[in-house]
Amino acid sequence: MRYGRWLLVLATGMLVSGLLGVTASLADGQAFQDDERLLPGTTIDGLDVGEQRAATAAEAVHAHLEPQLQTEVDLVAADERWTTSAADLGADPDVEGAVEQALAETRDAGLLEVSWRRLQGDAPDIEVGVDTDIEGGALDRLVSTIADEVEIAPRDATIEWDGEGVELAEAREGQALDREAARQQIESAVTAGRDVELPVDRPAPTTTTEQVAPVAEEADALVSAALDREITVTAAGAERTFTPRELGVEPDLEAVRAAIRDADEDAPAPAALPEAPADLPLEVPAAAIEEVVGELAGEIEQPARDAELDWSTGELQVVEHRTGRSLDTEAAHGRVDAAVRGATDHLELQPFTTQPGRTADDYDLVLFLRVDQRTLQLYRHGEVIREWPVAVGQPGNPTPTGVFTVGHKRVEPTWTNPAPDGWGAHLPEVVGPGPDNPLGARALNWNQNGRDTLIRFHGTNDPDSIGRAASQGCVRLTDEAVIELYDRVPAGTTIVSTHG
């Protein structure tokens, strides 16, 4: 009986003790949840934050992530290297969101589960990552910078002129950054703190070196034939021989290059080359053509020479005229340019004749006045055919010397006093035709440069003055002589007046 009562008491005590323990455990679990603590065994980004309050865990995770954000990583693309970090790209880790996600595990667990885990020390395996946002603009700018330095367009093979010959410009692969893939890889690399090699494509050229090599060889031979051909240009006995290369001529290969670009992938396009050197387009320096034409013109050109009168020996002589020779340089420039471009290897330029302003025929009749000898001679075809004695100007009014022409001619001229206030003050104002007229039977004006000089050949009513210096500058002849002179020489006849 005693033994049974004791067992009852013992069982009752154990039940009460258990109930008290459960109650205490439940109270601890409630306090754990109320404090917003994280369940034991919780890690955020690998950092154990179990049983920590949310705020404390957030501080710890921030401190844990800071070195990662500052960690520099190398980005490699096409043997080029750039260094950056998550912080450089404006990384913003969502620590609070990660802590909130971990805290949700505590909230979602029932009070009994939290109490039991706390009582038993059973730690769940709760792993929470941290989402890190990279500032999009900074990442795009970095990708663009890398692309600008890395990217190279593919180069098609073609031909170029190097100043002496045609050379093959070989094809080259391009480089192109895969921007979208690079963006993703950079974002992952800086978040994880590891180096990365970015993807670079190698776009191939459209035209290969192997396609163009035969064209380059043919083009070089064609250009050499076009530039090294000898061209001879002659003009009136003068001659120049040269090659287009010596003139600085260069080939215009654009049409050939265009044909290469447009050729089928399997064809090198040699048919794009001209069939003959003369058909090859050339770039011809205008200055070089002008120099060739100028040298020829300088050698053959001579100006026309007018006929002239020469009385330096005391006798009047007619110096014969000479025709000139000139080259139409504008037309010659075009013909030489065409020859250089392949029109011909032998070019003859024809100069044209230039005429003088005055010929010997203009001096068919010439009046030659010797003032000092008081004689007037009439020349025809360079020979004296008539000579008259004359009176010339007094020392105070000498007859002018030089070259003049016969102007207006008058028969039975009226004399008008030229100096009524001077030497003619004692003479009448006007004297009509007749024996008293100082001009006699005829008068022939002297002109110079198309203007009347007021000097005349004229007759006289004072025949005794002939042979003396007696006039006011005019030249007097007897009436018989001046009539003959009037009849022999037309207006426009040249007058040469000389003194000694």
Backbone hydrogen bonds, N-H to C=O, Kabsch-Sander energy under -0.5 kcal/mol:
donor,donor_aa,acceptor,acceptor_aa,energy
5,R,1,M,-2.0
6,W,2,R,-2.4
7,L,3,Y,-1.8
8,L,4,G,-1.8
9,V,5,R,-2.4
10,L,6,W,-2.8
11,A,7,L,-2.5
12,T,8,L,-2.3
13,G,9,V,-2.4
14,M,10,L,-2.3
15,L,11,A,-2.2
16,V,12,T,-2.2
17,S,13,G,-2.7
18,G,14,M,-2.4
19,L,15,L,-2.4
20,L,16,V,-2.2
21,G,17,S,-2.1
22,V,18,G,-2.9
23,T,19,L,-2.2
24,A,20,L,-2.1
25,S,21,G,-2.6
26,L,22,V,-2.9
27,A,23,T,-2.0
28,D,24,A,-2.2
29,G,25,S,-2.5
30,Q,26,L,-2.2
31,A,27,A,-2.2
32,F,28,D,-2.2
33,Q,29,G,-2.2
34,D,30,Q,-2.6
35,D,31,A,-1.9
36,E,33,Q,-1.6
37,R,32,F,-1.7
38,L,52,Q,-2.0
42,T,39,L,-1.4
43,T,126,I,-3.0
44,I,47,L,-2.5
45,D,43,T,-0.5
45,D,128,V,-2.9
47,L,44,I,-1.8
48,D,46,G,-0.5
49,V,42,T,-2.6
49,V,47,L,-0.6
50,G,42,T,-0.7
51,E,38,L,-3.1
52,Q,49,V,-1.7
54,A,36,E,-1.6
57,A,53,R,-2.6
58,A,54,A,-2.5
59,E,55,A,-2.0
60,A,56,T,-2.2
61,V,57,A,-2.7
62,H,58,A,-2.5
63,A,59,E,-2.3
64,H,60,A,-2.4
65,L,61,V,-2.5
66,E,62,H,-1.7
69,L,65,L,-2.2
70,Q,66,E,-1.7
71,T,67,P,-0.9
71,T,68,Q,-0.5
73,V,84,T,-3.1
75,L,82,W,-3.4
76,V,74,D,-0.5
76,V,196,V,-2.3
77,A,80,E,-2.3
80,E,77,A,-1.7
82,W,75,L,-2.3
84,T,73,V,-2.0
86,A,71,T,-0.5
87,A,69,L,-2.6
89,L,85,S,-1.4
90,G,87,A,-1.9
91,A,86,A,-2.5
92,D,133,D,-2.4
94,D,131,D,-3.5
95,V,93,P,-1.7
98,A,94,D,-1.7
99,V,95,V,-2.8
100,E,96,E,-2.5
101,Q,97,G,-2.0
102,A,98,A,-2.3
103,L,99,V,-2.9
104,A,100,E,-1.6
105,E,101,Q,-0.7
105,E,102,A,-0.9
106,T,102,A,-0.9
107,R,103,L,-2.2
108,D,104,A,-2.9
109,A,105,E,-1.3
114,V,110,G,-2.8
115,S,111,L,-3.0
116,W,112,L,-3.3
117,R,113,E,-2.9
118,R,114,V,-2.6
119,L,115,S,-3.0
120,Q,116,W,-3.5
121,G,117,R,-1.9
122,D,117,R,-1.0
123,A,121,G,-0.7
126,I,41,G,-1.4
126,I,124,P,-1.2
127,E,125,D,-0.6
128,V,43,T,-3.0
128,V,126,I,-0.5
131,D,129,G,-0.5
133,D,92,D,-1.7
133,D,131,D,-0.5
135,E,89,L,-1.5
139,L,135,E,-2.0
140,D,136,G,-2.6
141,R,137,G,-2.3
142,L,138,A,-2.1
143,V,139,L,-2.4
144,S,140,D,-2.4
145,T,141,R,-2.3
146,I,142,L,-2.5
147,A,143,V,-2.6
148,D,144,S,-2.6
149,E,145,T,-1.5
150,V,146,I,-1.9
151,E,147,A,-3.1
152,I,175,Q,-1.9
155,R,172,R,-2.4
156,D,154,P,-0.5
157,A,207,T,-2.3
158,T,169,A,-2.1
160,E,167,E,-2.4
162,D,160,E,-0.6
162,D,165,G,-2.4
167,E,160,E,-2.9
169,A,158,T,-2.6
169,A,167,E,-0.6
170,E,168,L,-0.8
172,R,155,R,-2.5
174,G,203,P,-2.8
175,Q,152,I,-2.7
176,A,201,D,-2.0
178,D,199,P,-2.1
179,R,177,L,-1.5
182,A,178,D,-2.8
183,R,179,R,-2.4
184,Q,180,E,-1.9
185,Q,181,A,-2.4
186,I,182,A,-2.7
187,E,183,R,-2.1
188,S,184,Q,-2.1
189,A,185,Q,-2.7
190,V,186,I,-2.5
191,T,187,E,-1.4
192,A,188,S,-2.3
193,G,189,A,-1.5
194,R,189,A,-2.0
196,V,74,D,-2.3
198,L,76,V,-3.2
198,L,196,V,-0.6
201,D,176,A,-3.5
208,T,206,T,-0.5
212,V,208,T,-1.4
213,A,209,T,-2.1
216,A,212,V,-2.4
217,E,213,A,-1.8
218,E,214,P,-2.1
219,A,215,V,-3.0
220,D,216,A,-2.3
221,A,217,E,-1.8
222,L,218,E,-2.3
223,V,219,A,-2.8
224,S,220,D,-2.4
225,A,221,A,-2.0
226,A,222,L,-1.9
227,L,223,V,-2.6
228,D,224,S,-1.9
231,I,242,F,-3.1
232,T,345,D,-2.9
233,V,240,R,-3.1
234,T,347,L,-2.8
235,A,238,A,-2.2
238,A,235,A,-2.2
240,R,233,V,-2.5
242,F,231,I,-2.2
245,R,227,L,-2.5
247,L,243,T,-1.0
247,L,244,P,-0.6
248,G,245,R,-1.7
249,V,244,P,-2.2
250,E,283,E,-1.9
252,D,281,P,-2.8
253,L,251,P,-0.9
257,R,253,L,-2.7
258,A,254,E,-2.8
259,A,255,A,-2.0
260,I,256,V,-2.1
261,R,257,R,-2.4
262,D,258,A,-1.9
263,A,259,A,-0.7
263,A,260,I,-0.8
267,A,264,D,-1.8
272,A,269,A,-1.5
273,L,270,P,-1.9
279,D,276,A,-1.7
280,L,277,P,-1.6
283,E,250,E,-3.6
284,V,282,L,-0.7
289,I,285,P,-1.5
290,E,286,A,-2.5
291,E,287,A,-1.8
292,V,288,A,-2.0
293,V,289,I,-2.5
294,G,290,E,-2.7
295,E,291,E,-2.3
296,L,292,V,-2.0
297,A,293,V,-2.9
298,G,294,G,-2.5
299,E,295,E,-1.3
300,I,296,L,-2.0
301,E,297,A,-2.6
302,Q,325,R,-2.1
305,R,322,R,-3.0
307,A,358,R,-2.6
308,E,319,V,-1.9
310,D,317,Q,-3.1
313,T,315,E,-0.5
314,G,311,W,-1.4
317,Q,310,D,-2.3
319,V,308,E,-3.6
319,V,317,Q,-0.7
320,E,318,V,-0.6
322,R,305,R,-2.6
324,G,354,T,-3.3
325,R,302,Q,-2.7
326,S,352,F,-2.6
329,T,327,L,-1.7
332,A,328,D,-2.8
333,H,329,T,-2.5
334,G,330,E,-1.7
335,R,331,A,-2.0
336,V,332,A,-2.8
337,D,333,H,-2.4
338,A,334,G,-2.0
339,A,335,R,-2.1
340,V,336,V,-2.4
341,R,337,D,-1.7
342,G,339,A,-1.4
343,A,338,A,-2.5
347,L,232,T,-2.9
349,L,234,T,-3.4
349,L,347,L,-0.5
352,F,326,S,-2.8
354,T,324,G,-1.8
362,D,359,T,-1.5
363,Y,360,A,-1.6
364,D,361,D,-1.6
366,V,379,Y,-1.8
367,L,494,T,-3.0
368,F,366,V,-0.5
368,F,377,Q,-3.1
369,L,367,L,-0.6
369,L,496,V,-3.3
370,R,368,F,-0.5
370,R,375,T,-2.8
371,V,369,L,-0.9
371,V,498,T,-2.7
374,R,370,R,-1.1
374,R,371,V,-0.6
375,T,370,R,-1.5
376,L,388,W,-2.7
377,Q,368,F,-2.6
378,L,386,R,-3.2
379,Y,366,V,-3.2
379,Y,377,Q,-0.6
380,R,383,E,-3.1
381,H,364,D,-1.9
383,E,380,R,-1.9
385,I,378,L,-3.3
386,R,378,L,-1.2
388,W,376,L,-2.8
390,V,374,R,-2.3
391,A,476,R,-1.7
392,V,468,R,-1.9
394,Q,471,S,-2.8
397,N,394,Q,-1.0
402,G,497,S,-2.7
404,F,495,I,-3.0
405,T,447,N,-2.2
406,V,493,T,-2.4
407,G,445,N,-2.7
410,R,443,A,-3.0
412,E,441,A,-3.1
415,W,431,V,-3.0
417,N,429,E,-3.3
422,G,419,A,-1.9
424,G,419,A,-1.8
425,A,422,G,-1.7
427,L,424,G,-1.5
431,V,415,W,-2.8
437,N,434,G,-1.6
440,G,437,N,-1.5
442,R,439,L,-0.6
443,A,410,R,-2.0
444,L,457,F,-3.0
445,N,408,H,-2.9
446,W,455,I,-2.3
447,N,405,T,-3.1
447,N,445,N,-0.5
448,Q,451,R,-2.5
451,R,448,Q,-1.4
453,T,446,W,-2.6
457,F,444,L,-2.5
458,H,456,R,-0.5
458,H,475,V,-2.1
459,G,439,L,-1.8
459,G,442,R,-1.8
465,S,462,D,-2.2
466,I,463,P,-1.4
467,G,390,V,-1.2
468,R,465,S,-2.0
470,A,392,V,-1.4
470,A,468,R,-1.2
471,S,392,V,-2.4
475,V,456,R,-2.9
476,R,391,A,-2.0
476,R,474,C,-0.6
477,L,458,H,-2.4
482,V,478,T,-3.0
483,I,479,D,-2.1
484,E,480,E,-1.8
485,L,481,A,-2.9
486,Y,482,V,-2.8
487,D,483,I,-2.0
488,R,484,E,-1.8
489,V,485,L,-2.1
492,G,406,V,-2.8
493,T,490,P,-1.6
494,T,365,L,-0.9
495,I,404,F,-3.4
496,V,367,L,-3.4
497,S,402,G,-3.1
497,S,495,I,-0.5
498,T,369,L,-2.7
498,T,496,V,-0.5
